[in-house]
Amino acid sequence: MLTRRGGRDARGPRRRRWLAAAAAAAGSASVLATALWLALPAPSLSRARDASVLVLARDGSILRGFLSCDGKWRLPAAPAEIDPLYRRMLIAAEDGRFASHPGVDPLAALRAVGQLGRSGHVVSGASTLTMQVARLLERHPRSLAAKLRDVGKALALEREVSKEAVLGLYLTLAPFGGNLEGIRAASLAYFGKEPRRLSAAEAALLVAIPRAPERLRPDRHPEAARSARDRLLERLAEQGIISPANLAEALTEPVPRARQAMPFHAPHLARAMRDEMPASVVQRTKIDPLLQDRLEALLRRQVGALDLQATLAAIVVDNRDRHVLAYVGNADFTAVARHGTIDMARAVRSPGSAMKPLIYALAFDRLIIHPETILEDRPRQFGDYMPADFDGRFHGEVSAREALQYSLNVPAVAVLDRLGPSRFLAALAAAGVELRLPQRADEPGLAIALGGAGIRLVDLVQLYVALSNDGVARPLQYRPDAPAAAGVKIFGPLAAWYVDDILRDAPPPPGLLPDEVRHGRHLAFKTGTSYGYRDAWAIGFDPEVTIGVWAGRPDGTPSPGRSGRLTAAPVLFEIADLLAAPAPSRPAPPPAGALLVARRDLPPRLQRLDPALPAHADAPPRIVYPPDGALIEWHGGEVPLDASGGRPPLRWLVDGRPLPTSAARRTVYWLPDGAGFARLTVIDADGHSARATVRLAP
């Protein structure tokens, strides 16, 4: 008894030592396992970061996306932005214990091994969503070793990121056939919508496709896709994820049989923004998606009236914060003949007369002229430069108001001559706008007033926005989070008000009544046509918005007869129709200092600009226009003839044949018989004469 009892007593210490050793071994194993777990390298997230760059409208909808570096539509997805029904279906079908396991589901693994042993083939898999994500992050051929590597990577991934992040990675990377990755790309391609709201049938199809993405692509294998979807729906109904009624309805829903195009709005602007910040995956704008869609549709319709090589560009800006609301760089991005990929809103082109309001504004601001100042619209030579009006006629004495409203060329050049071309360019440069001078020009010339320097549509619109902001110019804003740039006052509020007041009464384009107000939006506007009908412009503005339109051929060849007034202005007013009616308001009162007086009450120096010298009876006549030796570009219209000096009435002869003359006018109009040389003679009442030989070139 004592020996047995002693033996039992001897075994006690050994058991305690064994238990202590076992506990130490277990602890060591635990520490080792923990160390191994901590040492497992997590998969690289570089594939997820190489996502498609998305440029978004102000409501978050996609304007345009760009393929990832490896050519995929891989759109970043957040679980909170995906339909909850899809998320429940995905978890139920792919990883029922996703919320509780550490990345690997041991119960699922035991179940899969048992089924394999009993049946001799794979009945169900054991891959969790985390293991699938690990495999999607680091692609490799399927094998037992690869499966074990996925296990380690999954454990390491969940050590590094949350469950929500794992789910987000799956929603971004899951394959859906072709170059579609992620649920957003698939939903847009197959259903034409974001996956925020999905039907049961749509959600089930998107759960099923990644299991065999190429074999279950609905655009290529619609029957296989439908069969896989229906089996999944029935299984989900058995699990209580959807009701029998929802099941019956979902089974009748067809599957899509073609891929839809990805969103493609404001493609030129989106490309420019992507190029400016290529590392930013999501780029936001203030583009109004409804207005953008309507503007694109309008320009697609309007461009059909132009020749096949011509196109349109347009931009709409909110004057209050300078944010761009709509932007079309080319009416048809895909048209090769129209050079559709070229962004004509950022192309340097000749603005024609569209610069005149800015010239007048600066002249008003510097008290060079007043809207009622008399200007001379007569043939006049400025050094070696002799401008003519667009229609070939001259109107004699006109007010500055009339000269700007009717876009008369000689008065505009005279105003710029007094203002100074260099001073004008310096004012625009201070506002951040550089005019492109001809390469042969060392110094800016007076031809700037008529389009002799290039400018971009976006820059011209930026300058016109200043007319609605008391003369303060700022860069246009494309991003909502961009810091507001400092403003530059290029002219004062009074000058801006004068130009606005003048252009509100400008003659409307054909087909619009002079007093017509479209949707309550009364635009002040100006048109421009470059030399040879290469560019047609129309810029309109009111207190809320500024609209710019350009029309022409991107290759710079002429479009005969396509003027700003006939081609661009009608489009401008069509765009105004797309905008919401402005808020009711009274017309803005004139700013302090406005001289709303008759011409005779103006200070003497503002009553007339460069008054013409009176003709003296003892001075012989002299042909002012066209001068001797002039080469006149002639397109079949009348040619003005003007003379100074001599005692009236003056008589004109062309090649010895007299022209009808008027004692009250010194300017007459001659309609040539054709191109070639002509000899002009003017004779005054005393018999004194002057002669000039000119050449008309077609």
Secondary structure, DSSP 8 states (H G I E B T S, - for coil): -HHHHHHHHHHHHHHHHHHHHHHHHHHHHHHHHHHHHHHS-----HHHHS---EEE-TTS-EEEE---TTS-EE----GGGS-HHHHHHHHHHH-TTTTTSSSS-HHHHHHHHHHHHHHSS--S----HHHHHHHHHS-----HHHHHHHHHHHHHHHHHS-HHHHHHHHHHH-B-STTEESHHHHHHHHHSS-TTS--HHHHHHHHHGGGSTTTT-TTT-HHHHHHHHHHHHHHHHHTTSS-HHHHHHHHTS----S-----BSSHHHHHHHHHHSTT-SEEE----HHHHHHHHHHHHHHGGGS-TT-EEEEEEEETTT-BEEEEES-S-TT-TTTTTTS-TTSS-B--GGGGHHHHHHHHHHTTS--TT-EEEES---BTTB----TTS---EEEEHHHHHHTT-HHHHHHHHHHH-HHHHHHHHHHTT---B--TT-SS--GGGGGT-SBB-HHHHHHHHHGGGTTTEE---B-STTS-----EESS-HHHHHHHHHHHTTS---TTS-TT--BTTB--EEEEEE-GGG-EEEEEEE-SSEEEEEEEE-TT----TT--IIIIIHHHHHHHHHHS------------TT-----GGGS-HHHHBSS------TTS--EEEES-TT-EEE-SSS-EEEEEESS-SS-EEEETTEE----TT-SEEEE--SSSEEEEEEEE-TTS-EEEEEEEEE-
